[in-house]
Amino acid sequence: MSSESRAFELPLRLLLAFRVLIDELHGELARQGHPDVRPMHGYVFQAIGPDGTTAADLGRRLGVSKQAAGKTIDTLERLGYVERGTDPHDARRKIVRLTGRGVECLALSARIFDRLRADWAGTLGEDRLRQMEDDLRRVTPAEPFLLDMPGWFGT
């Protein structure tokens, strides 16, 4: 089989690598007290950010409707990861913010990703992993976190 006929394998392998990391992350999050967090929630936490956001802005950042963003906010509020409040600069606007549990989950995720990367470095070698990361930076957009990914994959 020629290399041209296997070109389809590159996106599949990249997707599989992503899936392996995300599945391992969520398995560990579940073991450490966050069994209800789903991959989409990580995008939502990032899109909310440290200062909070509105449901409409969250929808735009995620590439989903305001209603879809609202349903996700409802779920995360019920799970204790976000809270709704009033914008201190405009009482008519409702702001969604991460709770302490949401911030804790993000920090825990960062530590787990550090461990997963270290595991990959142990398997591939630090130099080879760093080269792969450098190569991926060269062929992907400079913005490392495109928040419209959930909308691109579908909801």
Secondary structure, DSSP 8 states (H G I E B T S, - for coil): --TGGGTTHHHHHHHHHHHHHHHHHHHHHHHTT-TT--HHHHHHHHHHTTT-B-HHHHHHHHTS-HHHHHHHHHHHHHHTSEEEEEETTEEEEEEEEE-HHHHHHHHHHHHHHHHHHHHHHHHH-HHHHHHHHHHHHHHS-S-S--TTHHHHH--
